[in-house]
């Protein structure tokens, strides 16, 4: 049996429930398979463990780009105001 690391502090209880319900719904709708909550939680934990960090880092890069762009625009406006 494979051990899947569980990190329960990445998502709130409500977020976990929404995600596991979505996984269960996906399997039922798209694959015509019924899986239970434990299997859905295992799938969620697998993806959080294997791609969660990359998704988080991508979000930070997007935020950094937005902040940099805002800083550049503000800097440009300040330069325009200088005499």
C-alpha positions in Angstrom: 0.0 0.0 0.0 1.4 3.4 -0.9 1.7 6.1 1.7 0.4 9.5 0.6 1.6 12.3 2.8 -1.3 14.3 4.2 -0.9 18.0 4.8 -4.2 19.2 6.2 -3.2 22.8 6.8 -2.9 23.7 3.1 -6.7 24.0 2.7 -9.5 24.8 5.2 -12.0 22.0 6.0 -14.5 23.7 3.7 -12.0 24.0 0.8 -11.1 20.3 1.2 -14.7 19.3 1.1 -15.3 21.4 -2.1 -12.2 19.9 -3.7 -13.1 16.3 -2.8 -16.7 16.7 -3.9 -15.3 18.1 -7.2 -13.0 15.1 -7.6 -15.9 12.7 -6.9 -18.0 14.5 -9.3 -15.3 14.4 -12.0 -14.8 10.7 -11.7 -18.6 10.1 -11.9 -19.3 12.5 -14.8 -16.2 12.1 -16.9 -15.1 8.5 -16.2 -18.4 6.9 -15.1 -16.6 5.6 -12.0 -17.8 6.0 -8.4 -15.1 6.8 -5.9 -15.5 7.5 -2.2 -14.3 10.4 0.0 -11.2 8.6 1.1 -10.1 7.9 -2.5 -10.9 11.5 -3.4 -8.9 12.8 -0.4 -6.0 10.6 -1.5 -6.1 12.0 -5.0 -6.3 15.6 -3.6 -3.3 14.9 -1.2 -1.3 13.4 -4.1 -1.7 16.5 -6.2 -1.1 18.9 -3.3 2.1 17.1 -2.5 3.3 16.9 -6.1 2.2 20.1 -7.7 1.0 22.3 -4.9 4.4 24.0 -4.5 4.7 24.8 -8.2 1.2 26.3 -8.3 1.9 28.4 -5.2 5.2 29.6 -6.7 3.5 30.5 -10.0 1.0 32.5 -8.0 3.8 34.4 -6.3 5.4 35.1 -9.6 2.2 36.5 -11.0 1.8 38.7 -7.9 5.4 39.8 -8.2 4.9 40.8 -11.9 1.8 42.7 -11.0 3.6 44.6 -8.2 6.6 45.3 -10.4 4.3 46.6 -13.2 2.5 48.8 -10.7 5.7 50.1 -9.3 7.0 50.9 -12.7 3.8 52.8 -13.6 3.9 54.7 -10.3 7.6 55.5 -10.8 6.8 56.8 -14.3 4.0 59.0 -13.0 6.2 60.4 -10.3 8.9 61.2 -12.9 6.2 63.0 -15.0 5.3 65.2 -12.0 8.9 66.1 -11.3 10.0 69.5 -12.7 
